[in-house]
Amino acid sequence: MEQMIKTRFTERFGIPHPVMLAPMDKVAGGRLAAAVSHAGGLGLIGGGYGDAAWLERAFGEIGNAAVGVGFITWSLLRKPELIAQTLVRQPAAFMVSFGDGEEAVAAARDAGVPTIWQIQRLSQAEQALAAEVDVIVVQGQEAGGHGMDRGLTALLPAVRDLAGPEQIILAAGGLADGRGLAASLMLGADGVMLGTRFWASAEAEGSEAAKAALLRATGDGTLRSKVFDIARNAAWPEQFTGRTVANAFARQWQDDLEGLRRNAESERTRYDAAHPDDYETRVLIAGEALDLIDKIESAETIVTDVVREAAGLLRNAGDVLVTA
Ligand SMILES: Cc1cc2nc3c(=O)[nH]c(=O)nc-3n(C[C@H](O)[C@H](O)[C@H](O)COP(=O)(O)O)c2cc1C
């Protein structure tokens, strides 16, 4: 597999392409993670909230691929036994997002597993640096799924300035193609982590109806809210919201979260009773990158196209320079 771009990230993990799969809960199963790693990126299984049986199945699907795994930190800390159970598998990387990752990162380091911490604020980057993580993922608010309120463009170079030249940093949030990779490298990253683009892949777990709905949706048609956390009874810390495709359920409650909390029992019953593919009620998690996605492709095509396009842009970037 021809390498086109070499960064600290590709060197550290011994892979050709600076593209990582986001550990998307229930979407990034073993098949998708393995496909991204086989394509030359780094595939991460979406350990999500921490479901031991699901994880067992996902790891059972990876064959001989070197894949990592990522968890939602605050939820993982409620099931700490999962940390050791996961690390005995010697994953290619262990990633934490959303909460205090020190304990899990230390355990992974002790097990000789490379560590990754996704952050949304400069203050969280300080916390991750203090924990001496191998990779910091800087997530902008454009991202699909949970996150916070800072855009990527100012946060990413600020994290680079804070972390110094040696720290491995990946960019995430609203990135879907070679332009996103090339721009991220210019802003100080060593590669990108893609979620929404890989959700729209052949190997992603999820129904055909969900993937078709992704193709119909747009970035304008997404919103950040706490509606679905309340509807799904997920105990997310206050500072996080989730970016999803806006639908009738979200529009009804977006500006009346107190009303939703007051009616939580009946609304949860209504939510649970909806058909899993009824995306006017059920959540469809995706980010602003939807504007850049118009077909379902294989993970290999996605990795290769993103890297090839970025390499072309970087090669021609000097065209704008005025030479003497
Ligand atoms: C369907 C979906 C599920 C996600 N689930 C998780 C998760 O379980 N854990 C996590 O750390 N991030 C999760 N994320 C967020 C990603 O880690 C990442 O920050 C995001 O996908 C990057 O932005 P993008 O979607 O624009 O590529 C999820 C994202 C999506 C789209």
PDBQT file of the ligand as one rigid body, heavy atoms in Angstrom, charges set to zero:
ROOT
HETATM    1  C1  LIG A 401     -22.618   7.765  15.115  1.00  0.00    +0.000 C 
HETATM    2  C2  LIG A 401     -21.557   8.349  16.010  1.00  0.00    +0.000 A 
HETATM    3  C3  LIG A 401     -21.313   7.745  17.235  1.00  0.00    +0.000 A 
HETATM    4  C4  LIG A 401     -20.300   8.239  18.060  1.00  0.00    +0.000 A 
HETATM    5  N1  LIG A 401     -20.014   7.582  19.228  1.00  0.00    +0.000 NA
HETATM    6  C5  LIG A 401     -18.921   7.948  19.947  1.00  0.00    +0.000 A 
HETATM    7  C6  LIG A 401     -18.506   7.175  21.072  1.00  0.00    +0.000 A 
HETATM    8  O1  LIG A 401     -19.132   6.178  21.443  1.00  0.00    +0.000 OA
HETATM    9  N2  LIG A 401     -17.386   7.544  21.725  1.00  0.00    +0.000 N 
HETATM   10  C7  LIG A 401     -16.644   8.626  21.321  1.00  0.00    +0.000 A 
HETATM   11  O2  LIG A 401     -15.614   8.893  21.899  1.00  0.00    +0.000 OA
HETATM   12  N3  LIG A 401     -17.044   9.396  20.280  1.00  0.00    +0.000 NA
HETATM   13  C8  LIG A 401     -18.135   9.066  19.574  1.00  0.00    +0.000 A 
HETATM   14  N4  LIG A 401     -18.500   9.831  18.502  1.00  0.00    +0.000 N 
HETATM   15  C9  LIG A 401     -17.758  11.070  18.200  1.00  0.00    +0.000 C 
HETATM   16  C10 LIG A 401     -16.464  10.749  17.479  1.00  0.00    +0.000 C 
HETATM   17  O3  LIG A 401     -15.501  10.291  18.409  1.00  0.00    +0.000 OA
HETATM   18  C11 LIG A 401     -15.845  11.931  16.730  1.00  0.00    +0.000 C 
HETATM   19  O4  LIG A 401     -15.489  12.955  17.602  1.00  0.00    +0.000 OA
HETATM   20  C12 LIG A 401     -16.704  12.509  15.625  1.00  0.00    +0.000 C 
HETATM   21  O5  LIG A 401     -17.326  11.519  14.886  1.00  0.00    +0.000 OA
HETATM   22  C13 LIG A 401     -15.842  13.376  14.715  1.00  0.00    +0.000 C 
HETATM   23  O6  LIG A 401     -16.615  14.211  13.924  1.00  0.00    +0.000 OA
HETATM   24  P1  LIG A 401     -17.251  13.778  12.502  1.00  0.00    +0.000 P 
HETATM   25  O7  LIG A 401     -18.418  12.917  12.861  1.00  0.00    +0.000 OA
HETATM   26  O8  LIG A 401     -17.619  15.056  11.893  1.00  0.00    +0.000 OA
HETATM   27  O9  LIG A 401     -16.201  13.024  11.755  1.00  0.00    +0.000 OA
HETATM   28  C14 LIG A 401     -19.543   9.380  17.679  1.00  0.00    +0.000 A 
HETATM   29  C15 LIG A 401     -19.812   9.982  16.454  1.00  0.00    +0.000 A 
HETATM   30  C16 LIG A 401     -20.811   9.494  15.618  1.00  0.00    +0.000 A 
HETATM   31  C17 LIG A 401     -21.046  10.168  14.293  1.00  0.00    +0.000 C 
ENDROOT
TORSDOF 0
